Amino acid sequence: MAHTRHTPAGDWRAAPSRRAVLATTAALPVLAATAPAARASQPAAPAIAATAVIDPAATRQTIRGFGGMTHTAWIGDLTAAQRDTAFGTGDGRLGFSLLRIPVPEDRAAWSRDLATAQRATALGASVIASPWNPPASMVETFVRGTQTDARRLRHDSYAAYAQHLNDFTVHLRNNGVNLYGISVQNEPDYAHTWTWWTPAEMVRFLRENAGAISTRVIAPESFQYLKNMSDPILNDPVALANVDIVGAHLYGTALANFPYPLFKQKGAGKELWMTEVYYPNSSDSADLWPQALDVAEHIHHALVDAEFQAYIWWYIRRGYGPMREDGQISKRGAAMAHFARFVRPGHVRVQATANPATNVWVSAYRGGGSTVVVAVNKGTGAVSQPFTLVNSAPSTVASWLTDASRTVVSQGTAGVSNGAFTVTLPARSAMTFVLR
């Protein structure tokens, strides 16, 4: 998204015009193998949901991970301790396995985010990079509607720009960071303060120049997952051959626009990533509850409805982000950690009853010899939620809980009988279950 040099660093995303774009639509849990959930110590018993059936043999997309962005020039770098909190997987950690960094137009700044990229790599994370602008020598201004100083890459600089992206890739590689992928352009369709690209220009660059880049190529990173940016790529076999990851942002994207039938039709062998978002806004504290639970539901829809393979937040450390300015994880961060700490790179999403009760969302993943289930209860009352695994025979289930008063707290381990167990999901909570 945008950053202007005339606004306080990091605070520009809360501007009213941006919020308009972003307009969008406590008892302890009880685990029991096949037995009904114990009655909660509340005036009314938990509502009983339909059984959530999970089939680890019915596989969907491979998950590449969860993460966020660091942008040292705009908000300062993460500290050493904050890097470990972001990319570690233990208690009090976010469990991020993806880091996004900028590609500075100035080569002298290419090592600005290197320390965090190196530590993320050492902790097992993958790194991607996105440019906001090409070097100034490659850019020309033009009139775009009422904007008289719009910027675009000069057509005679396409090859030089591909070399610029490749040189950045090589620079990081020479310093111990093998980029998983590099983007052609951050938000080419919302570029009021950086560089515009039309769909035709993007296709031309991909067809003629992207093949010279020595890592995976990401495109088009539309700010709102607008298909008019990505459809032309999918419909052009030469351009598509030079793209490895179809990347998108989800600012203000309606849930109805999450599925992408054309990608399913023509994207064989390509990956589908959500490479930037904050949700539901940048104006509220990330610890505001139950609003922070919206993040968990948003991730659910991104993985289940859109079938994205990656979910990347905007700034990792911010008052509205997954890590507070004091370096501790926020409630929004906890919502992400319920996925990120347990659904690791290489896990595969599997079939699960996605909405077994009103305001309850369930997704499941398989990897590392275990099945991971994430359940989100956004309702105001507890829910007795039965689970049944088919084509699988786990013997134990461990669980973690976040609600108004607890943040990714272990709830211990219980037995599983014949692949079935029942859990009381507290009101307004997220829970992760690991079955082995």
C-alpha positions in Angstrom: 0.0 0.0 0.0 1.0 3.7 -0.1 3.6 5.5 1.9 4.0 9.2 1.5 7.2 10.9 2.6 5.1 13.8 4.0 3.2 11.8 6.7 4.4 10.2 9.9 6.0 6.8 9.0 3.6 3.9 9.5 0.6 6.1 10.4 -0.5 6.9 6.8 -2.5 3.7 6.5 -5.1 5.0 8.9 -6.0 7.9 6.7 -9.8 8.3 6.1 -9.5 7.7 2.4 -7.8 4.4 3.1 -10.4 3.3 5.7 -13.1 3.9 3.1 -11.3 1.4 0.8 -11.0 -1.0 3.7 -14.7 -0.9 4.7 -15.8 -4.5 5.2 -18.5 -6.2 5.6 -15.4 -17.7 29.1 -15.3 -21.1 30.5 -12.4 -23.5 30.1 -12.8 -25.7 27.0 -13.7 -29.3 27.7 -12.3 -32.1 25.7 -13.8 -35.6 25.7 -13.2 -38.6 23.5 -16.7 -39.4 21.9 -18.4 -38.3 25.2 -20.6 -35.2 25.4 -18.9 -32.0 26.5 -19.2 -31.3 30.2 -21.9 -28.7 31.1 -20.3 -25.2 31.3 -20.6 -23.2 34.4 -22.9 -20.7 32.7 -26.6 -20.1 32.9 -27.2 -21.9 29.6 -25.5 -25.1 28.2 -23.3 -24.7 25.2 -25.1 -24.8 21.9 -24.5 -28.2 20.1 -23.0 -27.9 16.6 -23.1 -30.4 13.8 -20.2 -32.7 13.6 -17.1 -31.3 11.9 -15.9 -34.1 9.7 -12.2 -34.0 8.8 -10.7 -36.2 6.1 -6.9 -36.0 6.0 -6.9 -38.1 2.8 -8.9 -35.5 0.9 -6.1 -33.0 0.2 -6.3 -29.4 -1.1 -3.5 -26.8 -1.4 0.0 -27.0 0.1 0.6 -24.2 2.6 3.8 -22.2 2.3 3.3 -20.2 5.5 2.3 -17.1 7.3 4.2 -13.9 7.9 4.6 -10.2 7.7 6.7 -7.4 6.4 9.6 -5.4 7.7 10.4 -2.0 6.2 13.3 -0.4 8.0 13.3 2.8 6.0 9.7 3.6 7.1 9.3 2.3 10.6 12.7 1.0 11.7 14.0 -2.5 11.9 13.0 -5.3 14.3 15.3 -5.8 17.2 17.1 -9.1 17.7 14.6 -10.2 20.3 11.7 -9.1 18.1 13.0 -11.2 15.2 13.0 -14.3 17.5 9.5 -13.5 18.6 8.3 -13.2 15.1 9.9 -16.3 13.6 10.2 -18.5 16.6 7.7 -21.3 17.2 7.5 -21.7 20.9 5.2 -20.1 23.6 4.9 -16.4 23.2 6.1 -16.5 19.6 4.2 -15.8 16.4 5.6 -18.8 14.5 6.0 -16.8 11.2 7.6 -18.7 8.4 7.5 -16.0 5.8 9.1 -12.5 5.7 8.4 -9.9 3.0 10.9 -7.1 2.5 11.1 -4.1 0.0 13.4 -3.8 -3.0 14.9 -0.4 -2.6 15.4 1.5 -5.9 18.8 2.7 -4.6 21.5 -0.1 -4.6 23.2 1.6 -1.6 20.2 0.6 0.5 20.0 -3.1 -0.5 21.3 -4.3 2.8 18.9 -2.2 4.9 16.6 -5.1 5.8 19.3 -7.8 5.5 19.8 -8.5 9.3 16.1 -9.4 9.8 16.1 -11.4 6.5 19.2 -13.3 7.7 17.7 -14.1 11.1 14.4 -15.2 9.6 16.3 -17.5 7.2 18.3 -18.9 10.1 15.0 -19.7 11.9 13.7 -21.5 8.9 11.6 -18.8 7.3 11.4 -18.0 3.6 11.9 -14.4 2.3 10.2 -12.6 -0.6 10.7 -9.1 -1.8 8.5 -6.4 -3.5 9.6 -3.2 -5.2 7.6 0.1 -4.9 9.6 1.9 -7.6 12.3 1.1 -10.2 15.5 3.2 -10.1 14.7 6.8 -11.0 16.7 6.6 -14.2 14.2 4.0 -15.5 11.0 6.0 -14.7 9.0 8.6 -16.7 6.0 10.7 -15.7 2.7 10.8 -17.5 -0.8 12.1 -17.1 -3.2 9.6 -15.6 -6.7 11.0 -15.2 -6.3 13.9 -12.8 -2.8 12.8 -11.7 -0.3 14.8 -13.7 2.8 13.3 -12.2 2.0 9.6 -12.5 5.0 7.3 -12.8 5.6 4.3 -15.0 8.6 2.2 -16.1 9.9 3.4 -19.4 9.3 0.9 -22.1 13.0 1.0 -23.2 14.0 0.1 -19.6 12.2 -3.2 -19.2 15.3 -5.3 -19.7 17.3 -3.1 -17.3 14.6 -3.4 -14.7 14.7 -7.2 -14.9 18.4 -7.0 -14.4 17.8 -4.6 -11.4 15.5 -7.2 -9.8 17.9 -10.0 -10.5 20.9 -8.1 -9.1 19.0 -7.6 -5.9 18.3 -11.3 -5.8 22.0 -12.1 -6.3 23.0 -9.5 -3.6 20.8 -11.2 -1.0 22.0 -14.7 -2.1 25.6 -13.6 -1.7 24.7 -12.5 1.8 23.0 -15.7 2.9 19.4 -15.1 2.0 18.0 -17.1 -0.9 14.8 -15.2 -1.9 11.9 -17.6 -2.4 10.5 -15.1 -4.9 10.6 -11.5 -6.1 7.6 -9.4 -7.2 7.5 -7.3 -10.4 5.6 -4.4 -8.6 3.8 -3.8 -5.4 0.2 -2.8 -6.1 0.5 -1.7 -9.7 -3.2 -0.7 -9.7 -3.1 1.6 -6.6 0.1 3.5 -7.3 -0.7 7.1 -6.6 2.6 7.5 -4.8 4.7 4.9 -6.6 4.8 3.2 -10.1 1.7 2.3 -12.1 1.5 -0.7 -14.4 -1.3 -1.5 -16.8 -2.3 -5.2 -17.2 -0.8 -5.0 -20.7 2.5 -3.6 -19.5 2.7 -6.3 -16.8 2.1 -9.0 -19.4 4.7 -7.5 -21.8 7.3 -7.5 -19.0 6.5 -11.0 -18.0 6.6 -12.3 -21.6 9.8 -10.5 -22.7 11.9 -9.9 -19.6 10.9 -11.9 -16.4 12.6 -15.0 -17.6 16.0 -13.4 -16.9 15.2 -13.3 -13.1 17.0 -16.1 -11.2 14.3 -16.7 -8.6 10.6 -17.2 -8.6 8.6 -14.3 -10.0 5.5 -13.0 -8.2 2.8 -11.0 -10.0 0.7 -8.9 -10.1 0.1 -8.1 -6.4 -3.2 -6.2 -7.1 -4.2 -4.2 -4.1 -7.7 -5.6 -4.0 -7.3 -9.0 -5.7 -8.8 -7.4 -8.9 -8.9 -10.1 -11.5 -8.4 -7.6 -14.4 -4.8 -7.5 -13.3 -4.2 -11.3 -13.1 -6.7 -12.6 -15.8 -4.5 -11.4 -18.7 -1.5 -13.2 -17.2 -3.4 -16.5 -16.8 -4.7 -16.1 -20.3 -1.3 -15.6 -21.9 0.7 -18.8 -22.0 4.1 -17.1 -22.5 3.6 -14.6 -19.7 2.3 -17.3 -17.4 5.3 -19.5 -18.1 7.5 -16.8 -16.5 5.3 -16.4 -13.4 5.7 -18.8 -10.5 3.4 -17.1 -7.9 0.2 -15.3 -8.5 0.3 -12.7 -5.7 -2.6 -10.6 -4.4 -3.5 -8.2 -1.6 -6.9 -8.3 0.1 -7.7 -4.7 1.0 -11.4 -4.3 0.9 -11.9 -7.5 -1.1 -15.4 -9.0 -0.7 -15.5 -12.6 0.4 -17.6 -13.3 -2.7 -14.4 -12.4 -4.7 -12.1 -14.7 -2.8 -12.6 -17.8 -5.1 -10.7 -17.7 -8.4 -12.0 -20.2 -10.9 -9.7 -19.1 -13.7 -6.7 -19.8 -11.6 -8.0 -23.3 -10.8 -8.5 -23.7 -14.6 -5.2 -22.4 -15.8 -2.8 -22.1 -12.8 -1.5 -25.7 -12.7 2.0 -25.7 -11.3 1.7 -22.1 -10.1 1.3 -20.9 -6.5 -1.4 -18.6 -5.2 -0.3 -16.2 -2.4 -1.8 -13.4 -0.4 1.2 -11.2 0.0 -0.1 -8.2 2.0 -3.1 -7.1 4.2 -4.0 -5.7 7.5 -7.5 -6.5 8.8 -10.0 -5.2 9.7 -8.3 -1.8 10.0 -5.2 0.1 11.0 -6.9 2.5 13.4 -7.7 0.2 16.3 -5.4 -1.5 18.8 -4.4 -5.0 17.9 -5.5 -6.0 21.4 -9.1 -4.9 21.0 -11.3 -8.0 21.7 -13.3 -9.6 20.2 -12.4 -7.5 17.1 -9.0 -9.3 16.9 -10.9 -12.5 16.3 -11.8 -11.1 12.9 -8.2 -11.8 11.8 -8.7 -15.5 12.5 -11.9 -15.6 10.5 -10.2 -13.7 7.7 -7.3 -16.2 7.5 -9.9 -19.0 7.5 -11.6 -17.6 4.4 -8.3 -16.8 2.7 -7.2 -20.4 3.1 -10.5 -22.2 2.6 -12.5 -20.0 0.2 -9.7 -18.4 -1.8 -7.3 -21.4 -1.3 -4.3 -19.1 -0.9 -1.1 -20.9 0.1 0.4 -18.0 2.0 -1.0 -15.2 4.3 1.3 -12.2 4.8 0.4 -9.3 7.1 1.7 -5.7 6.5 4.1 -4.4 9.2 5.0 -7.1 11.7 5.5 -4.6 14.5 2.8 -2.0 14.8 0.1 -1.0 17.2 -2.5 -2.6 14.9 -0.2 -5.5 13.9 0.7 -9.0 15.2 3.5 -7.6 17.3 3.0 -4.6 19.6 5.6 -1.9 19.7 6.9 -3.4 23.0 7.8 -6.6 21.2 5.0 -8.8 22.6 2.4 -10.5 20.5 -1.0 -8.9 20.3 -4.4 -10.5 20.2 -4.4 -10.1 16.4 -1.0 -11.8 16.5 -2.4 -14.5 18.6 -5.1 -15.1 15.9 -2.3 -15.5 13.4 -0.3 -17.7 15.7 -3.1 -20.2 16.0 -2.3 -21.0 12.3 1.3 -20.0 11.9 2.8 -21.9 14.9 1.1 -25.1 14.0 0.4 -25.1 10.3 4.0 -25.3 9.0 5.4 -24.9 5.5 4.6 -28.0 3.5 1.4 -28.9 5.5 -1.5 -29.6 3.2 -5.0 -28.3 3.8 -7.5 -31.2 4.0 -11.2 -31.4 3.7 -13.1 -30.3 6.8 -16.7 -29.1 7.5 -16.0 -25.4 7.2 -19.0 -24.0 9.0 -20.6 -26.6 11.4 -22.5 -24.0 13.4 -23.4 -20.3 13.1 -20.3 -18.2 13.7 -18.1 -21.3 13.9 -15.3 -21.8 11.3 -13.2 -24.9 11.0 -10.2 -25.7 8.8 -7.8 -28.7 8.9 -4.2 -29.4 7.7 -2.0 -32.5 7.5 1.8 -32.6 7.8 4.7 -33.8 10.0 2.7 -36.9 11.0 -0.1 -34.9 12.6 -3.4 -33.3 11.7 -3.9 -29.7 12.8 -7.4 -28.3 13.2 -8.1 -24.6 13.8 -11.6 -23.7 15.1 -12.9 -20.1 15.5 -16.0 -19.4 17.4 -17.1 -15.8 16.9 -20.5 -16.3 18.6 -21.4 -14.8 22.0 -22.1 -18.2 23.5 -20.1 -21.4 24.0 -20.5 -24.2 21.4 -20.2 -27.9 22.0 -18.3 -29.0 18.9 -18.0 -32.6 17.9 -15.1 -33.6 15.5 -14.7 -36.8 13.6 -11.6 -37.8 11.6 -12.1 -40.3 8.8 -9.3 -42.2 7.1 -7.2 -41.5 10.2 -6.8 -42.9 13.7 -5.1 -40.4 16.0 -4.8 -41.4 19.7 -4.3 -38.0 21.3 -5.3 -34.3 20.8 -3.5 -31.4 22.3 -5.1 -27.9 22.2 -4.4 -24.2 22.6 -6.8 -21.4 23.3 -7.1 -17.7 22.8 -10.1 -15.7 24.2 -10.5 -12.4 26.0 -8.3 -13.4 28.9 -6.0 -16.0 27.5 -3.5 -15.8 24.6 -2.5 -19.1 22.9 -2.6 -21.0 26.2 -2.0 -24.7 26.2 -5.1 -26.7 27.3 -3.3 -30.0 27.7 -3.7 -33.3 26.0 -6.7 -35.7 25.9 -7.3 -39.1 24.3 -9.2 -39.7 21.1 -11.4 -42.7 20.6 -12.2 -44.0 17.1 -11.2 -40.7 15.6 -13.8 -38.7 17.5 -13.7 -36.0 20.2 -15.9 -33.2 21.4 -14.7 -29.8 22.5 -16.5 -26.9 24.2 -15.4 -23.8 22.2 -15.7 -20.8 24.6 -17.6 -17.8 23.3 -15.5 -15.6 21.1 -12.4 -17.8 21.0 -9.9 -19.4 18.7 -8.6 -22.9 19.3 -5.9 -25.0 17.6 -5.9 -28.8 17.9 -3.0 -31.1 17.1 -3.9 -34.7 16.6 -1.4 -37.6 16.6 
